[in-house]
Amino acid sequence: HLYWLYNQFYPLDFATVAKLQGQFSFDQLSTVLRQVQQHHPMLRVRITTDEIGQPKFVETDDEIPLRLVARTDDQHWQAELEVELARPLDWQVAPLLRVVLLQSGAESELMIICHHAIADGLSGAYLMRDILQGLAGKTFEWSDLSAALSLESALPGIAPSPEATVKPNDYPPPLSRRSRPHIRTDLFSPEFTQQLIQRSRAEHTTVQGAISAAFLLALTQQDAKSSDMMRCLHPVNVRSQLSLPMPDGVGLYIYMGMTTHSLQADSMFWDIARSVKSQLSQIDIAQQLVEERQLRQPTMANLTDATAFVEAAQSQYLCQLEVTNLGRIDIPQQYGNIRIEALHAPATTSGVARRIVGVATLGDRLALTITSTPLMAVDRAESDRDATAFLSAGVKHLELAIRQEVAFEAA
């Protein structure tokens, strides 16, 4: 309900992109998408409203849209994805995702663009795995919509939602356009990925803390005043907190953690990284999930002012940076003759953060996927340069932090 409502003001679609080696046909992919769609009921739904204006999922038999693009080079997919993310999915039209294949011989990028109301970042990785398993010959069983649990229904010890009594009458129409974002990526070497993991552990923090520190410092240098209080949003996977196991289902199972930082250009990198870990570790996620649901129930059940709700949500979550780290993705890289060379996920846009850092580690390589959404009035060429500079500055901070330790060991 919350994501559906917020999505009408600020589209929150996200993408998962796999760089693939190995040959398969467009028709093969189309057939597999149909099979996978039958296995995951959230891939067969649209959203409608009932007689009192409450949103609900409705199943349809519509196929997942699939578009084939002649691949030109390794960076082509980024430009295609920028266009895709500027074209929000319509919640009234099923299914709430689409797929784009860029292909040239044995090289391809497979992009899944998904409405956030039906899935989270890990869902995109699991869905990518299932598609590739299907291309390798796996078959899938039908799964009914009733098997798909909402986050709230899967929380332990929660009372039923109160009956809704007021018909909302001011939901705005879906947005038809938004600023085209900039997509920037970096794929770390196995050696640097391992150094980052080891150094973060030695500094009593996490990779999440280190990457957050790097890009918070990049923001401080680029466009934030040194006296500003920086806020960083951290979506957290809560599948392990639920009363029923949700290891690899397609659904929305995240909690939004927030950290705050008062930074200057000379702030110490590892101090910031440790602060991120410390603040996140102090959040009792299971308790917060329960409390947030109890507070939100009456509001969502009897919502009469959508604009006021979105303004309140922005005041709670508005931040300078979002870091979504999917962690080490526990899926194979080889599927018959097809291999995932890299997984870029998630690439997403948001109404609360103009810069979002997606982090995914597949095998022995960490991939960064940065989505920067410019303001409508900003010159495109200028925002393009800013996006490139932001990635470069963040990666440089990481490299300097790691090299200090390498130099110390050598000495």
C-alpha positions as CSV (number, residue, x, y, z in Angstrom):
1,H,0.0,0.0,0.0
2,L,2.8,2.4,1.0
3,Y,4.9,1.8,-2.1
4,W,2.0,1.9,-4.4
5,L,0.9,5.3,-3.0
6,Y,4.4,6.8,-2.9
7,N,5.1,5.5,-6.4
8,Q,2.4,7.7,-7.8
9,F,4.4,10.8,-6.8
10,Y,7.9,9.5,-7.2
11,P,8.4,6.4,-9.3
12,L,10.4,3.8,-7.4
13,D,11.0,1.2,-10.2
14,F,14.3,-0.7,-10.0
15,A,16.4,-2.8,-12.3
16,T,18.6,-5.9,-12.1
17,V,21.2,-6.3,-14.9
18,A,23.3,-9.4,-15.7
19,K,26.2,-9.3,-18.1
20,L,26.1,-12.7,-19.8
21,Q,28.4,-14.8,-21.9
22,G,26.8,-17.6,-24.0
23,Q,24.3,-17.9,-26.7
24,F,20.5,-18.2,-26.4
25,S,17.7,-17.0,-28.6
26,F,15.0,-14.3,-28.1
27,D,12.3,-17.0,-28.5
28,Q,14.0,-19.2,-25.9
29,L,14.0,-16.3,-23.4
30,S,10.4,-15.4,-24.2
31,T,9.3,-19.0,-23.4
32,V,11.3,-19.1,-20.2
33,L,9.8,-15.8,-19.0
34,R,6.4,-17.3,-19.4
35,Q,7.4,-20.3,-17.3
36,V,9.0,-18.3,-14.6
37,Q,6.0,-16.0,-14.5
38,Q,3.8,-19.0,-13.6
39,H,6.2,-19.9,-10.7
40,H,6.2,-16.4,-9.1
41,P,2.6,-15.1,-8.7
42,M,3.8,-11.5,-8.1
43,L,4.9,-11.5,-11.7
44,R,1.3,-11.9,-12.8
45,V,-0.4,-9.0,-11.0
46,R,-1.6,-5.5,-11.4
47,I,-2.9,-3.2,-8.7
48,T,-6.5,-2.0,-8.5
49,T,-8.6,-0.4,-5.8
50,D,-11.6,-1.9,-4.1
51,E,-14.9,-0.3,-3.3
52,I,-13.5,1.8,-0.5
53,G,-10.4,2.8,-2.4
54,Q,-7.9,0.3,-0.9
55,P,-5.2,-1.1,-3.3
56,K,-5.1,-4.8,-3.9
57,F,-3.3,-7.2,-6.3
58,V,-5.3,-8.8,-9.1
59,E,-4.0,-11.6,-11.2
60,T,-4.0,-11.5,-15.0
61,D,-2.7,-13.6,-17.8
62,D,-0.7,-10.9,-19.6
63,E,2.9,-11.9,-20.6
64,I,6.0,-10.1,-19.5
65,P,6.9,-7.5,-22.1
66,L,10.3,-8.4,-23.7
67,R,12.3,-6.1,-26.0
68,L,15.4,-7.0,-28.0
69,V,18.1,-4.4,-28.7
70,A,21.1,-4.9,-31.0
71,R,24.1,-4.5,-28.6
72,T,26.8,-2.1,-29.7
73,D,29.4,-2.1,-26.8
74,D,29.9,-2.8,-23.1
75,Q,28.4,0.6,-22.1
76,H,25.3,0.4,-24.3
77,W,23.1,-1.1,-21.6
78,Q,23.6,1.8,-19.3
79,A,22.1,4.3,-21.8
80,E,19.2,1.9,-22.4
81,L,18.6,1.5,-18.7
82,E,18.5,5.3,-18.2
83,V,15.7,5.5,-20.7
84,E,13.8,2.5,-19.1
85,L,14.0,4.0,-15.6
86,A,12.6,7.3,-16.9
87,R,9.5,5.4,-18.1
88,P,7.6,4.4,-15.0
89,L,5.6,1.2,-14.9
90,D,1.9,1.7,-14.7
91,W,0.5,0.0,-11.6
92,Q,-2.9,-0.4,-13.3
93,V,-1.4,-2.6,-16.1
94,A,-0.1,-6.1,-15.5
95,P,2.5,-7.4,-15.3
96,L,4.5,-4.9,-13.1
97,L,7.8,-5.6,-14.8
98,R,9.4,-5.7,-18.2
99,V,12.6,-7.2,-19.6
100,V,15.1,-5.9,-22.1
101,L,17.8,-8.0,-23.8
102,L,20.8,-6.4,-25.4
103,Q,22.5,-9.0,-27.5
104,S,25.4,-9.4,-29.9
105,G,26.6,-12.9,-30.6
106,A,27.5,-14.6,-27.4
107,E,27.6,-11.3,-25.4
108,S,24.5,-9.9,-23.8
109,E,23.0,-7.9,-21.0
110,L,19.7,-9.0,-19.6
111,M,17.8,-6.2,-17.8
112,I,14.7,-6.7,-15.5
113,I,12.9,-3.5,-14.7
114,C,10.4,-4.1,-11.8
115,H,7.8,-2.1,-9.8
116,H,9.0,-1.9,-6.2
117,A,5.5,-2.7,-4.8
118,I,6.0,-6.4,-5.9
119,A,9.7,-7.0,-5.2
120,D,12.9,-5.9,-3.6
121,G,16.5,-6.0,-4.8
122,L,17.2,-9.6,-3.8
123,S,14.1,-10.6,-5.6
124,G,15.7,-9.3,-8.8
125,A,18.8,-11.5,-8.2
126,Y,16.7,-14.6,-7.5
127,L,14.5,-13.9,-10.5
128,M,17.6,-13.5,-12.7
129,R,18.8,-16.9,-11.4
130,D,15.5,-18.6,-12.3
131,I,15.5,-17.2,-15.8
132,L,19.0,-18.5,-16.4
133,Q,18.1,-21.8,-14.9
134,G,15.1,-22.0,-17.3
135,L,17.4,-21.2,-20.2
136,A,19.6,-24.1,-19.0
137,G,16.5,-26.5,-19.1
138,K,15.0,-26.3,-15.7
139,T,11.2,-26.5,-15.5
140,F,9.0,-24.6,-12.9
141,E,5.9,-25.5,-11.0
142,W,2.8,-23.3,-10.9
143,S,2.5,-21.2,-7.7
144,D,-0.8,-19.6,-6.6
145,L,-1.1,-15.9,-5.6
146,S,-2.3,-17.0,-2.1
147,A,1.2,-18.4,-1.6
148,A,2.8,-14.9,-1.9
149,L,2.9,-13.3,1.6
150,S,3.1,-9.7,2.3
151,L,5.8,-8.5,4.8
152,E,3.1,-7.6,7.3
153,S,1.3,-10.9,7.1
154,A,4.6,-12.7,7.6
155,L,5.6,-10.8,10.8
156,P,5.3,-12.8,14.0
157,G,2.8,-11.7,16.7
158,I,0.9,-9.1,14.7
159,A,-2.9,-8.4,15.1
160,P,-5.1,-8.2,12.0
161,S,-5.3,-4.9,10.3
162,P,-8.3,-2.8,11.3
163,E,-11.2,-2.5,9.0
164,A,-10.9,0.4,6.6
165,T,-13.9,2.8,6.7
166,V,-13.0,5.9,4.7
167,K,-12.8,5.9,0.9
168,P,-9.7,7.9,-0.2
169,N,-10.6,10.3,-2.9
170,D,-7.5,12.2,-3.7
171,Y,-5.0,9.6,-5.1
172,P,-3.2,11.4,-7.9
173,P,-2.9,9.9,-11.4
174,P,0.4,8.0,-12.2
175,L,3.3,10.2,-13.3
176,S,3.9,10.1,-17.0
177,R,7.5,11.2,-16.9
178,R,10.5,12.0,-14.7
179,S,14.0,13.1,-15.2
180,R,16.2,10.6,-17.0
181,P,18.7,9.3,-14.5
182,H,22.4,8.8,-15.0
183,I,23.7,5.2,-14.6
184,R,27.4,4.8,-13.6
185,T,29.1,1.4,-12.8
186,D,32.3,0.0,-11.6
187,L,33.3,-3.7,-11.3
188,F,36.1,-4.3,-8.8
189,S,38.8,-6.8,-9.4
190,P,38.8,-10.0,-7.2
191,E,42.0,-8.7,-5.5
192,F,40.5,-5.3,-4.6
193,T,37.2,-6.9,-3.6
194,Q,39.0,-9.2,-1.1
195,Q,41.1,-6.3,0.2
196,L,38.0,-4.3,0.8
197,I,36.4,-7.1,2.8
198,Q,39.5,-7.8,4.8
199,R,40.3,-4.2,5.6
200,S,36.7,-3.5,6.6
201,R,36.8,-6.4,9.0
202,A,40.1,-5.3,10.4
203,E,38.7,-1.8,11.0
204,H,35.7,-3.3,12.9
205,T,33.2,-2.3,10.3
206,T,31.5,-3.7,7.2
207,V,31.7,-3.3,3.5
208,Q,28.4,-1.5,3.8
209,G,30.1,0.9,6.2
210,A,33.1,1.4,4.0
211,I,31.1,2.1,0.8
212,S,28.8,4.4,2.7
213,A,31.7,6.3,4.0
214,A,33.3,6.6,0.6
215,F,30.3,8.1,-1.1
216,L,29.3,10.3,1.9
217,L,32.7,11.9,1.6
218,A,32.3,12.2,-2.2
219,L,29.1,14.0,-1.6
220,T,30.7,16.3,1.0
221,Q,33.3,17.3,-1.5
222,Q,30.9,17.7,-4.4
223,D,27.8,19.5,-3.3
224,A,27.2,19.5,0.4
225,K,28.1,22.2,2.9
226,S,30.6,21.0,5.5
227,S,28.3,22.0,8.3
228,D,25.4,20.0,6.9
229,M,24.1,16.9,8.7
230,M,24.2,14.1,6.2
231,R,21.6,11.4,6.2
232,C,22.1,8.0,4.6
233,L,19.4,5.5,3.9
234,H,20.1,1.8,4.1
235,P,17.5,-0.7,3.0
236,V,17.9,-3.9,5.1
237,N,16.9,-7.4,4.1
238,V,14.4,-8.7,6.8
239,R,13.7,-12.2,5.3
240,S,15.3,-13.9,8.3
241,Q,13.1,-11.9,10.7
242,L,9.8,-13.3,9.4
243,S,7.7,-16.0,10.9
244,L,7.7,-18.0,7.7
245,P,10.9,-18.7,5.7
246,M,11.3,-16.4,2.7
247,P,14.8,-17.4,1.4
248,D,14.4,-16.6,-2.3
249,G,10.8,-15.6,-3.0
250,V,9.9,-12.6,-5.1
251,G,8.4,-10.0,-2.8
252,L,9.0,-6.8,-0.8
253,Y,10.9,-7.7,2.4
254,I,13.0,-4.8,3.4
255,Y,13.3,-2.3,6.3
256,M,14.7,1.2,5.9
257,G,17.5,2.0,8.3
258,M,18.8,5.6,8.5
259,T,22.2,6.8,9.7
260,T,23.2,10.5,10.3
261,H,26.7,12.0,9.9
262,S,28.2,15.4,10.5
263,L,31.0,15.5,8.1
264,Q,33.8,17.8,6.9
265,A,36.1,17.2,3.9
266,D,38.8,16.0,6.3
267,S,36.6,13.5,8.3
268,M,38.4,10.2,8.9
269,F,37.2,7.5,6.5
270,W,37.2,4.5,8.9
271,D,35.6,6.6,11.7
272,I,32.6,7.2,9.3
273,A,32.5,3.6,8.3
274,R,32.5,2.4,12.0
275,S,29.7,5.0,12.7
276,V,27.5,3.5,9.9
277,K,27.9,0.0,11.4
278,S,27.4,1.2,14.9
279,Q,24.2,3.1,14.1
280,L,22.7,0.2,12.1
281,S,23.6,-2.4,14.7
282,Q,21.7,-0.4,17.3
283,I,18.4,-0.8,15.4
284,D,16.2,-3.6,16.7
285,I,14.8,-4.4,13.3
286,A,12.3,-7.0,14.4
287,Q,10.9,-4.6,17.0
288,Q,10.9,-1.7,14.6
289,L,8.9,-3.7,12.0
290,V,6.2,-4.5,14.5
291,E,6.1,-0.9,15.9
292,E,6.0,0.7,12.4
293,R,3.2,-1.6,11.3
294,Q,1.1,-0.8,14.4
295,L,1.6,2.9,13.9
296,R,0.9,2.7,10.2
297,Q,-2.2,0.5,10.3
298,P,-4.8,3.2,11.1
299,T,-3.2,5.7,8.7
300,M,-3.1,3.3,5.7
301,A,-6.5,1.9,6.5
302,N,-8.3,5.3,6.5
303,L,-6.1,7.4,4.3
304,T,-7.8,10.6,3.1
305,D,-4.9,12.9,2.2
306,A,-2.3,11.2,0.0
307,T,-0.3,14.4,-0.4
308,A,0.1,14.8,3.3
309,F,1.2,11.2,3.6
310,V,3.9,11.6,1.0
311,E,5.1,14.8,2.6
312,A,5.3,13.0,5.9
313,A,7.2,10.1,4.3
314,Q,9.7,12.5,2.7
315,S,10.3,14.2,6.0
316,Q,11.1,10.8,7.6
317,Y,13.3,9.4,4.8
318,L,14.6,12.4,2.9
319,C,18.4,11.9,2.6
320,Q,21.4,12.8,0.6
321,L,22.4,9.3,-0.2
322,E,21.0,5.7,-0.3
323,V,23.3,2.7,-0.1
324,T,21.6,-0.6,-1.0
325,N,24.0,-3.5,-0.5
326,L,22.6,-6.9,-1.5
327,G,25.7,-8.5,0.0
328,R,27.2,-11.7,-1.4
329,I,24.6,-13.0,-3.9
330,D,24.3,-16.8,-3.2
331,I,23.5,-17.9,-6.8
332,P,25.6,-19.8,-9.3
333,Q,27.4,-18.1,-12.1
334,Q,27.3,-20.9,-14.7
335,Y,24.0,-22.2,-16.2
336,G,24.7,-24.7,-19.0
337,N,26.5,-22.7,-21.7
338,I,25.6,-19.4,-20.1
339,R,27.6,-17.6,-17.5
340,I,26.9,-14.5,-15.5
341,E,30.1,-12.3,-15.7
342,A,28.7,-9.6,-13.5
343,L,25.5,-8.6,-11.7
344,H,24.7,-4.9,-11.4
345,A,21.9,-4.4,-8.9
346,P,19.9,-2.6,-7.9
347,A,19.7,0.4,-10.2
348,T,16.8,2.4,-8.8
349,T,15.3,5.9,-8.5
350,S,13.8,7.4,-5.5
351,G,11.9,10.5,-4.3
352,V,14.0,10.7,-1.1
353,A,17.6,10.4,-2.4
354,R,19.0,11.8,-5.7
355,R,22.0,9.5,-5.5
356,I,21.6,5.7,-4.9
357,V,24.6,3.3,-4.7
358,G,23.7,-0.3,-5.5
359,V,26.1,-2.9,-4.3
360,A,26.2,-6.6,-5.3
361,T,29.0,-9.2,-4.9
362,L,28.8,-12.2,-7.2
363,G,31.5,-14.8,-7.0
364,D,34.7,-12.9,-6.1
365,R,33.8,-9.5,-7.6
366,L,31.9,-6.5,-6.2
367,A,29.9,-4.4,-8.6
368,L,28.8,-0.8,-7.9
369,T,25.8,0.6,-9.7
370,I,25.1,4.3,-9.1
371,T,21.9,6.0,-10.1
372,S,21.9,9.8,-10.1
373,T,18.7,11.6,-10.7
374,P,19.2,15.2,-11.8
375,L,16.8,18.0,-10.9
376,M,14.5,18.9,-13.8
377,A,16.1,22.3,-14.2
378,V,19.7,21.1,-14.4
379,D,21.5,21.0,-17.7
380,R,21.9,17.4,-18.8
381,A,25.6,17.7,-19.7
382,E,26.4,19.3,-16.3
383,S,24.5,16.5,-14.4
384,D,26.3,13.9,-16.6
385,R,29.7,15.3,-15.5
386,D,28.6,15.4,-11.9
387,A,27.5,11.7,-12.0
388,T,30.9,10.7,-13.4
389,A,32.7,12.8,-10.8
390,F,30.7,11.3,-8.0
391,L,31.5,7.7,-8.9
392,S,35.2,8.6,-9.4
393,A,35.4,10.4,-6.0
394,G,33.8,7.6,-4.1
395,V,36.0,4.9,-5.7
396,K,39.1,7.0,-5.0
397,H,38.2,7.3,-1.3
398,L,37.9,3.5,-1.2
399,E,41.2,3.0,-3.0
400,L,43.0,5.4,-0.7
401,A,41.6,3.8,2.4
402,I,42.7,0.3,1.2
403,R,46.1,1.4,-0.1
404,Q,47.0,2.9,3.3
405,E,46.8,-0.6,4.8
406,V,48.7,-2.2,1.9
407,A,51.5,0.4,2.2
408,F,51.6,-0.1,5.9
409,E,52.0,-3.9,5.5
410,A,54.7,-3.5,2.9
411,A,56.6,-1.2,5.2
